[in-house]
């Protein structure tokens, strides 16, 4: 049913839960691939050099740490694991990867806001659900 699973992570607790659910889904469905994506906001051009290079290096390093932790958390899954680090609006990057890679399902963590944490989705999750080319599994 799901031959290509896309897991979007950002290092949050909800993303950790989503990673575990994606691993369970992969073990049950035995897809051809599980793609793990970390997208981070673009670096403002006005920073100038050398500040811009320092920020790029730091953000990329943080994104790589998130990616490494997610892959480790997946554990042993019966499929190929592919990874991608992307700079840009996270929701748009996730949607682009899902479309380009022809993902069958997107697994993403939910993020609540304020006192209504249990009722509201984060803006990235909302945008992904609204525009996804495939089913979306949102994990709390």
C-alpha positions in Angstrom: 0.0 0.0 0.0 2.7 2.5 1.0 5.8 1.8 -1.2 7.5 5.2 -0.4 7.2 6.7 3.0 8.4 10.3 3.6 9.3 11.2 7.2 9.7 14.9 8.0 11.6 15.7 11.2 12.7 18.8 13.0 14.2 17.6 16.2 11.1 18.2 18.3 9.5 15.7 20.7 6.6 15.3 18.2 9.1 14.5 15.4 10.6 11.8 17.6 7.2 10.2 18.0 6.6 10.5 14.3 9.9 8.8 13.7 8.8 5.8 15.9 5.5 5.6 14.0 7.2 5.8 10.6 9.5 2.9 11.7 6.4 0.8 12.8 4.7 1.6 9.6 7.8 0.5 7.6 8.0 -2.7 9.5 4.3 -3.5 8.8 4.1 -2.3 5.2 7.7 -3.2 4.1 8.0 -0.3 1.6 10.7 0.1 -1.0 12.0 3.2 0.7 11.7 5.4 3.7 13.0 9.0 3.1 13.9 11.2 6.0 13.8 14.9 5.4 15.0 17.8 7.5 14.2 21.3 6.2 15.4 24.5 7.7 14.5 28.1 7.1 16.6 30.0 4.6 19.5 32.1 5.9 18.8 35.9 5.4 21.1 37.4 2.8 21.5 40.6 4.7 23.9 38.9 7.3 26.8 39.4 4.9 30.2 37.6 5.1 31.6 36.1 7.3 28.4 36.0 9.4 26.4 34.4 6.7 28.9 31.5 6.4 29.0 31.0 10.1 25.2 30.8 10.3 25.0 28.4 7.3 27.6 26.1 8.9 25.7 26.1 12.2 22.3 25.5 10.7 23.6 22.7 8.5 25.3 21.1 11.4 22.2 21.2 13.6 20.1 19.8 10.7 22.6 17.0 10.2 22.4 16.2 14.0 18.6 16.0 13.7 18.9 13.8 10.7 21.4 11.4 12.3 19.2 11.1 15.5 16.1 10.3 13.4 17.9 7.6 11.4 19.2 6.1 14.6 15.7 6.2 16.2 14.3 4.4 13.1 16.4 1.4 14.0 16.2 -1.7 11.8 13.6 -1.3 9.0 13.1 -3.6 6.0 13.7 -1.0 3.3 16.2 1.5 2.0 16.6 4.7 4.0 17.3 7.9 2.1 18.0 11.2 3.7 17.7 14.8 2.5 18.7 18.2 4.1 16.9 21.1 2.5 17.0 24.8 3.0 13.7 26.7 2.5 10.3 26.9 3.9 9.8 23.6 5.7 6.3 22.9 4.5 7.1 23.8 0.9 10.3 21.7 1.0 8.3 18.7 2.4 5.6 19.1 -0.2 8.2 19.4 -3.0 10.0 16.2 -1.9 6.7 14.3 -1.6 5.7 15.4 -5.1 9.2 14.9 -6.8 9.8 11.5 -5.1 6.2 10.4 -5.6 5.8 9.6 -1.9 2.8 7.4 -0.9 2.4 8.8 2.6 4.0 11.7 4.6 4.6 11.1 8.3 5.1 14.3 10.3 4.8 15.5 13.9 2.2 17.8 15.2 3.1 20.8 17.3 0.6 22.5 19.6 0.4 26.2 20.5 -0.2 27.6 24.0 -3.0 26.3 26.1 -4.7 24.8 23.1 -1.7 22.5 22.5 -4.0 19.4 22.1 -6.3 21.1 19.6 -4.1 23.0 17.1 -1.6 21.8 14.6 1.6 23.6 13.9 1.7 25.8 10.8 4.0 23.4 9.0 1.7 20.4 9.6 -1.4 22.4 8.6 0.2 23.5 5.3 1.4 20.0 4.6 -2.0 18.5 5.2 -3.8 21.2 3.1 -1.5 20.7 0.1 -0.1 17.2 0.2 -0.2 15.1 -2.9 -0.7 12.0 -0.8 -2.1 10.9 2.6 -0.5 12.5 5.7 -0.1 10.8 9.1 0.2 13.5 11.8 1.7 12.1 15.1 1.5 13.8 18.5 
